[in-house]
Amino acid sequence: MELEILKKVGLSEGETKIYGALLDLGNSPINKIHEKTGIDRRNIYDILNKLIERGLVIYTDENKKRTFNLSNPKKIISYLEEKKESINNIEEEISQILPNIIEKYDSSKEEIGSEVFRGANGIKAVWEDMLSYKEIKWIGSGNYVPNKFPLFFVNWNKRRNKKKIQSFHLFREEIRGKLIKDVGHAKFLPKEFSGNPTVTAIYGNKVVQFLFGDTLFAFVIESEGLAENYRSYHKYLWKISKK
């Protein structure tokens, strides 16, 4: 499959090679990626970290062994959003190869999956993914993304409203009086729920744990049963929380 177009998005030659290798190999350790690409192992680590920060690659640790895989290829489009002014024509080309990438990705996708995202682009990639679902429920909202990435949030929220995606926020009490207009339905959790800057989001069959401290981090678990349980938690908290 021709992936040279990814270089026009901003990926380096090495990043493009590793993206293509993971598309062919699926979940793989460093040694398999090295065998597939011929890239020096030390450089592979640097390239993978860049792809992880952009939300294009994920990793898992199991039995003291780290393996790498592609995140949902649709996140390529979310990465384009920040570059859209200069690469509008490139987005159309990416969309042409995307169905083939998604088809190959879906053929090996596990029923229950987890994804790890780091950095600003990783957080934004998760938010872009939310726009593919009809409803988002939040526990512990604190205006973190609007404050850290105001231009991104304004654009994202316009698209959410255009798609008529419902958003149900359980905000921290300290946000009372500081709400941004038109964020969706809102209530305030009891003061006891205030603490570290962490937020839970539930959408589709996915549950996300966000960390908005010095390190930006998102851990996504896709599980119908887990999402159903978290919706029950949200429903209970919604009943006891105040407007």
Number of C-alpha atoms within 10 A of each C-alpha: 9 7 13 14 15 20 13 13 19 14 18 14 12 17 19 18 21 24 23 21 20 21 18 14 16 17 19 17 17 17 12 15 23 17 12 16 15 13 15 11 14 10 11 20 12 12 20 22 15 17 23 22 21 23 29 24 25 23 20 16 9 7 5 7 9 13 18 20 23 25 21 19 20 18 21 20 18 22 20 18 17 13 14 15 9 10 15 12 10 16 18 12 13 19 13 10 14 16 13 13 18 14 11 14 19 12 8 10 12 9 8 12 11 17 20 22 26 24 18 18 20 26 23 25 25 21 18 19 14 19 19 13 15 14 16 18 21 21 24 22 25 23 16 16 17 15 10 12 12 13 12 15 16 12 11 18 17 13 14 22 15 9 13 13 17 16 19 20 23 26 26 23 20 13 13 12 7 9 12 10 6 11 16 15 12 19 20 23 23 16 10 8 13 16 9 10 15 18 20 20 24 26 23 17 15 21 25 21 17 22 19 20 11 8 10 16 19 24 17 19 19 20 16 14 12 15 20 17 13 20 19 12 12 20 12 11 17 19 9 11 15 14 11
